[in-house]
Amino acid sequence: MTRYTFSNSGLLAATLCFATVSAGQDITSMERQRALTYLISSRSGVEQAITGLSEAQWNFKPAPERWSIAEVLEHITVTEELVTTGVRMRLEKGPAPQADRDTKKIDTIVLDKVVDRSTKIQAPPQLAPTLRWTPSVTLEHFLAGRERTIEWLNADTNLRGHLADHPVLGPLDGYEWILAIAGHSDRHTKQILEVKADPNFPK
């Protein structure tokens, strides 16, 4: 029985990278550090939740209409890839926020709402899993995508400058989209843990 074990590589590199980047013009160093910490901790949460799974555990479904852990990880991965490519490009051309926009309030809404699994959200077809990769390859894609998100956070000095619509939360700026990425992986880590807690989950 094959089991997969993964390491939490990249944590030190990401932290050192942060140390060499000055705060952006429109977010504080504290905001940047908060997002970086969340990106790293939520990445660790995913890795810890999937470490040591057997093939049967990867593919177990609690019910026919529910996702397996392999499918959940794929959804996390393709969603982040979409945000760091397509959404980021939309942000570059998006409208500027109004001067009185309450970013602290919206940041808090993003942090609270994205992880809340009491409200179920149907994934659009382009983000639905198709088992296009093996679990180990999916993880490689996830980790690479998270590094791109961290690079975006560290390099972009105008994260508050433009808005792009989120399908549930409405217009978000770049910083809020990055918080949403971290929260999205946290949300679905909870889903992975729910699958593992199912009484029929393979031993």
SVG drawing of the C-alpha trace seen along z (x, -y; Angstrom):
<svg xmlns="http://www.w3.org/2000/svg" viewBox="-25 -59 42 61">
<polyline fill="none" stroke="black" stroke-width="0.4" points="0.0,0.0 1.6,-3.2 1.7,-6.1 2.7,-9.7 4.8,-11.8 5.5,-15.5 7.7,-18.1 7.0,-21.7 9.7,-23.1 10.0,-26.8 9.0,-28.2 12.4,-29.6 12.9,-30.9 9.6,-32.7 10.4,-34.3 13.8,-35.4 12.2,-36.8 9.9,-38.9 12.8,-40.3 14.4,-41.7 11.2,-43.3 10.1,-46.7 6.4,-47.3 4.2,-48.4 3.1,-52.0 -0.5,-51.2 -0.4,-48.4 1.5,-48.5 4.4,-46.2 2.1,-44.6 -0.6,-43.9 2.1,-42.3 3.4,-40.2 -0.1,-39.1 -0.8,-37.9 2.6,-36.2 2.0,-34.4 -1.4,-33.3 -0.2,-32.0 2.6,-30.0 0.4,-28.6 -2.5,-27.6 0.0,-25.9 1.3,-23.9 -2.3,-23.0 -2.8,-21.5 0.4,-19.5 -0.2,-18.2 -3.7,-17.1 -2.6,-15.0 0.7,-13.6 0.9,-9.8 -2.3,-9.0 -2.7,-5.7 -4.1,-5.5 -7.4,-4.2 -7.6,-7.2 -6.8,-9.7 -9.7,-8.4 -12.3,-7.7 -15.6,-9.6 -17.9,-9.9 -20.9,-10.0 -21.2,-9.8 -21.8,-13.6 -18.9,-14.6 -15.3,-15.0 -12.4,-12.8 -9.3,-14.3 -7.5,-14.0 -10.3,-16.1 -10.3,-18.6 -6.6,-19.2 -7.0,-19.6 -9.7,-22.2 -7.5,-24.1 -4.7,-24.0 -6.6,-25.0 -8.4,-27.8 -5.1,-29.4 -3.6,-29.1 -6.6,-30.9 -6.3,-33.7 -2.5,-34.2 -2.9,-34.3 -6.4,-35.4 -7.6,-37.4 -4.2,-39.1 -4.4,-40.2 -8.0,-41.5 -6.8,-43.4 -4.2,-45.3 -7.1,-46.6 -9.7,-46.8 -11.2,-50.0 -9.6,-52.0 -11.5,-51.8 -13.3,-54.8 -11.4,-56.9 -13.7,-56.1 -13.5,-52.3 -13.2,-50.7 -10.4,-48.2 -10.0,-47.0 -13.7,-46.1 -13.5,-44.3 -10.3,-42.5 -12.1,-41.2 -15.1,-40.0 -12.8,-38.1 -11.0,-36.5 -14.2,-35.5 -16.4,-34.5 -14.0,-32.5 -13.2,-29.9 -16.8,-29.6 -18.1,-26.2 -21.6,-26.7 -22.4,-28.3 -21.9,-25.9 -20.7,-27.2 -21.0,-25.4 -17.6,-25.4 -17.9,-26.7 -17.1,-24.1 -13.6,-25.4 -12.6,-24.9 -14.2,-21.4 -11.7,-18.6 -11.3,-16.1 -8.4,-14.0 -6.1,-15.5 -3.0,-14.7 -1.8,-12.2 -1.8,-13.4 1.9,-13.9 1.8,-16.0 -1.2,-17.9 0.8,-18.8 3.7,-20.0 1.3,-22.3 -0.1,-23.5 3.3,-24.4 4.4,-26.1 1.2,-28.1 1.6,-29.1 5.2,-30.3 3.8,-32.5 1.2,-33.9 4.0,-34.8 6.0,-36.4 3.0,-38.4 2.5,-39.6 6.2,-40.6 6.6,-42.2 3.4,-44.2 3.5,-47.7 0.0,-48.6 -2.1,-45.8 -4.9,-48.3 -4.9,-50.1 -7.5,-48.1 -10.5,-45.9 -11.8,-42.7 -15.0,-41.0 -15.1,-37.9 -18.1,-35.6 -19.3,-35.7 -17.7,-38.6 -18.0,-41.3 -15.1,-43.7 -11.8,-42.9 -8.5,-44.5 -5.3,-42.5 -4.5,-42.3 -7.9,-40.9 -7.6,-38.4 -4.4,-37.1 -6.1,-36.8 -8.9,-35.0 -6.4,-32.5 -5.1,-31.6 -8.5,-31.4 -9.7,-29.2 -7.0,-26.6 -7.9,-26.8 -11.6,-26.3 -10.9,-23.1 -8.3,-21.8 -11.4,-21.7 -13.1,-19.7 -10.2,-17.2 -10.3,-16.7 -14.1,-16.1 -13.4,-13.3 -10.8,-11.8 -13.2,-11.9 -15.8,-9.9 -16.4,-6.5 -15.9,-4.7 -12.6,-6.4 -10.1,-3.6 -7.6,-2.6"/>
</svg>
